[in-house]
Amino acid sequence: MSTPYIHALAPVMVEKLKRVETNRPGTATELQAVLEGIRVLENLVSMGEELHRVQLLALLVPTLVSYLLDEHAFSSAPSASKGLHDFALQNLMRIGPLYPAAFKTVIGAAPELKTRLESAIRANQASSKAKAAALLAQPAVQAAPTIKLKTSFF
């Protein structure tokens, strides 16, 4: 697909996806539709020329960051919103290393994006550490042996 088509299609996709920030998906079907829209936009970014990567990421990254929940809202959010948050965070963490220079340019141009992303990453890491600690704290349950000896040697 040539760049003019990408530049024409990307803003339309972003406009639809931006509406999700205020009107979060309530069902699994609505969530799936949003996730597919994000995947389409990601494909447009990957298909775009390197020269225009910053402009395309400037559409995608703020959209994904807008889906991130703060740590206080996360615990009470519906499962579809949590799923959207997790998907957005994972994609942002994948996109950064994939297009490092363009990603830094986009994030550096908007300090509020950087702050919100860093906050979500810290909350995610704290949650992961808490889950790991909870797993380690659980006592190991010894399973009873399944084979019992019936013969005594004494």
HUNORGI-V193326 format. One line per field, one symbol per residue. phi: phi as a letter, one per 40 degrees, with the letter a starting at -180 (. if undefined). Layout:
BEGIN
phi=???
END
This chain:
BEGIN
phi=.cddcccccdccccdcccccdcbccbbccccccccccccccccccccccddbcccccccccccccccccccccccbccccccccdccccccccccdccbccccccccccbdcccccccccccccccccccccccccccccccccccbbcbbbcb
END
